[in-house]
């Protein structure tokens, strides 16, 4: 006989979603800075 699992807690999932969004945004900005830095480095090497 299967046992029903209790429903998942909503606040935990909301907190997890907000943390994931914050991490995604910070990684996105990090990628932007790395890309700009790489471009400036290449331009500096060629000049």
C-alpha positions, 0 to 999 in steps of 0.5 A, spaced: 500 500 500 503 506 497 504 512 502 502 519 500 508 524 501 506 530 505 505 536 500 512 540 499 512 547 503 511 553 499 516 558 503 522 554 502 521 553 494 520 561 494 526 562 497 530 557 493 527 561 487 529 567 489 536 565 491 537 561 484 535 568 481 540 572 485 545 567 483 543 567 475 544 575 475 550 575 479 553 570 474 550 574 468 554 580 470 560 576 472 560 573 464 559 581 462 565 583 466 569 577 463 567 578 456 569 586 456 575 584 460 577 579 455 576 584 449 580 590 452 586 585 453 585 583 446 585 590 444 591 592 448 595 586 445 594 588 438 595 596 439 
